[in-house]
Amino acid sequence: MNVVVVGAGIAGLACARELTAAGVRVRVLERGRVVGGRLASERHHGRWADIGAAYFVADDPDFAALAERWRSRGLARPWTDTFAVHPGSPAAGPMRWAAPGGLRSLAGDLAAGLDVRLGHEVRAVPDDADAVVLAMPGPQALLLRPSAAVAEAARRQRWQPVLAAVLAYPERVWGDFHGAFVNDHPVLATVCDDGDRRGDRAPVLVAHSTPGLARDHLDVPDAAAAVIARATGELLGIAAEPRVHMHRWTHAQPAATDAPYATDGRVWLCGDAFGRPRVQTAWASGRAVAAALLQSSER
């Protein structure tokens, strides 16, 4: 069996790893310069900052086992089970994991040894493979003109945009907190202490906007930089002006669906829209596609 995976986010990489381990020939085609998708980190002023997913949760036994392997190698660490809530009291929840080298380093680990081709723009569903896995948001899959069955599943997905702002301050002037959920705010949805998350105590925060603010600034994200910086300062009592780097996520937050993937038998669509939107969900969706492909090849 010959499989092409389009998209080197965690769903595509998880699928490719399972198939490769079973002896299947797999090519991963990624239009970007790096792997990871929304498991994204960028280097600013000599350090990594997470600009996509803020953390991951590992309450699936198989994904938890992977997290422990990452921890044993120093790639990931348990971060916190408590976020601040504005307004409100701190909220305890599941353990949230972080990566000292940025979450994209985990995607890099999954990609090791795979046939990953970066900077490879795919404009239509490849026709030179027995199976094609579209590991991407539905709206992006539609651009590749998949079959009616896959296109219908892609159209049913509902996504919200988000802007991520990396806020680098001259020094740490805020009280200790790990991250915060911001409720009913016109600008902010979450704010994370990236220095705490990385473990280096750098004076860096990463704020994620509300979908509404993102929709208003998708064409020119930098125009929202001052708005997000001001709102973050007011929330945390910070008077200093930060250096701000903006990143746009047009398809950031999917509404949850029940199925683990969609398929017409040859083309498969997977990712974090198939279940509760999480890093773990994307990983599980990619593995579910791999398991189904392997099962079908045995018939």
Long-range contacts (C-beta under 8 A, 24 or more apart in sequence): 1-25, 1-130, 1-131, 1-293, 1-297, 2-128, 2-129, 2-130, 2-131, 3-27, 3-129, 3-130, 3-131, 3-132, 3-133, 3-293, 4-29, 4-126, 4-128, 4-129, 4-131, 4-132, 4-133, 5-29, 5-132, 5-133, 5-135, 6-122, 6-126, 6-132, 6-133, 6-134, 6-135, 6-136, 6-144, 7-37, 7-133, 7-134, 7-135, 7-136, 7-271, 8-32, 8-35, 8-36, 8-37, 8-107, 8-111, 8-116, 8-118, 8-135, 9-35, 9-36, 9-37, 9-38, 9-39, 9-107, 9-135, 9-136, 9-271, 9-282, 10-36, 10-37, 10-39, 10-106, 10-107, 10-110, 10-279, 10-282, 10-283, 10-286, 11-37, 11-135, 11-270, 11-271, 11-272, 11-282, 11-283, 11-285, 11-286, 12-37, 12-133, 12-135, 12-136, 12-270, 12-286, 13-107, 13-110, 13-111, 13-114, 13-286, 14-110, 14-282, 14-283, 14-284, 14-286, 14-287, 14-290, 15-133, 15-135, 15-270, 15-286, 15-287, 15-289, 15-290, 16-114, 16-116, 16-286, 16-290, 17-110, 17-114, 17-290, 18-286, 18-287, 18-290, 18-291, 18-294, 19-290, 19-293, 19-294, 20-113, 20-114, 22-290, 22-294, 24-293, 24-294, 24-297, 26-114, 26-115, 27-115, 27-117, 27-129, 28-111, 28-114, 28-115, 28-116, 28-117, 29-117, 29-120, 29-122, 29-126, 30-116, 30-117, 30-118, 30-119, 30-120, 31-119, 31-120, 31-121, 31-122, 32-118, 32-119, 33-118, 33-119, 34-104, 34-108, 34-118, 35-104, 35-107, 35-108, 35-110, 35-111, 35-116, 35-118, 36-103, 36-104, 36-107, 36-108, 37-107, 37-136, 38-249, 38-252, 38-272, 39-103, 39-104, 39-106, 39-107, 39-279, 40-103, 40-104, 40-247, 41-99, 41-101, 41-102, 41-103, 41-104, 41-105, 42-166, 42-245, 42-247, 44-166, 44-168, 44-204, 44-245, 45-168, 45-243, 47-198, 47-200, 47-202, 47-204, 48-101, 48-102, 48-104, 48-105, 48-198, 49-102, 49-166, 49-194, 49-198, 49-204, 49-206, 50-98, 50-99, 50-102, 50-103, 50-104, 50-192, 50-194, 50-197, 50-206, 51-164, 51-166, 51-206, 51-247, 52-103, 52-104, 52-164, 52-247, 52-249, 53-103, 53-279, 54-96, 54-179, 54-190, 54-192, 54-197, 54-206, 54-208, 55-79, 55-96, 55-97, 55-98, 55-103, 55-179, 55-192, 55-197, 56-96, 56-97, 56-103, 56-278, 56-279, 56-280, 57-94, 57-95, 57-96, 57-97, 57-278, 57-279, 57-280, 58-95, 58-97, 58-280, 59-94, 59-280, 60-280, 60-284, 62-284, 62-287, 63-280, 63-283, 63-284, 66-283, 67-97, 70-99, 70-106, 70-109, 74-100, 75-99, 75-100, 75-101, 75-105, 75-106, 75-109, 76-100, 76-106, 77-199, 79-178, 79-196, 79-197, 80-178, 80-179, 82-178, 83-178, 83-179, 83-180, 83-181, 84-177, 84-178, 84-179, 84-180, 84-181, 85-180, 85-181, 85-183, 86-180, 86-181, 86-182, 86-183, 86-185, 86-235, 87-183, 88-183, 91-181, 96-178, 96-179, 98-197, 98-198, 98-199, 100-198, 100-199, 100-200, 102-198, 103-279, 125-267, 130-266, 131-266, 131-267, 131-268, 131-293, 132-266, 132-267, 132-268, 133-267, 133-268, 133-270, 133-286, 133-289, 133-293, 134-267, 134-268, 134-269, 134-270, 135-270, 135-271, 135-282, 135-286, 136-269, 136-271, 137-251, 137-254, 137-271, 137-273, 138-269, 138-273, 139-251, 140-251, 141-269, 146-264, 146-267, 146-269, 147-264, 147-266, 147-267, 148-264, 149-262, 149-263, 149-264, 150-262, 150-263, 150-264, 150-267, 150-268, 150-269, 153-259, 153-262, 153-269, 154-262, 154-269, 156-257, 157-254, 157-255, 157-257, 157-273, 158-254, 158-255, 159-250, 159-251, 159-252, 159-253, 159-254, 159-255, 159-273, 160-211, 160-214, 160-252, 160-253, 160-254, 161-211, 161-214, 161-215, 161-218, 161-248, 161-249, 161-250, 161-251, 161-252, 161-253, 162-189, 162-208, 162-209, 162-211, 162-214, 162-249, 162-252, 162-253, 163-208, 163-209, 163-213, 163-214, 163-217, 163-221, 163-224, 163-228, 163-246, 163-247, 163-248, 163-249, 164-206, 164-207, 164-208, 164-209, 164-246, 164-247, 164-249, 165-206, 165-207, 165-208, 165-209, 165-224, 165-225, 165-228, 165-229, 165-232, 165-244, 165-245, 165-246, 165-247, 166-194, 166-204, 166-205, 166-206, 166-244, 166-245, 166-246, 166-247, 167-204, 167-205, 167-206, 167-207, 167-228, 167-229, 167-232, 167-242, 167-243, 167-244, 168-202, 168-203, 168-204, 168-242, 168-243, 168-244, 168-245, 169-203, 169-204, 169-205, 169-238, 169-240, 169-242, 170-203, 170-240, 171-203, 171-240, 172-201, 172-203, 173-203, 173-238, 173-239, 173-240, 174-205, 174-236, 174-237, 174-238, 175-236, 180-235, 182-235, 185-210, 185-231, 185-235, 186-210, 186-212, 186-213, 187-213, 187-227, 187-228, 187-231, 188-228, 188-231, 188-232, 188-235, 191-232, 191-235, 191-236, 205-232, 205-236, 205-242, 207-231, 207-232, 211-253, 214-248, 214-249, 214-252, 218-248, 218-250, 221-246, 221-247, 221-248, 222-246, 253-277, 260-284, 260-285, 260-288, 260-289, 261-285, 261-288, 261-289, 261-292, 263-289, 263-292, 268-292, 268-293
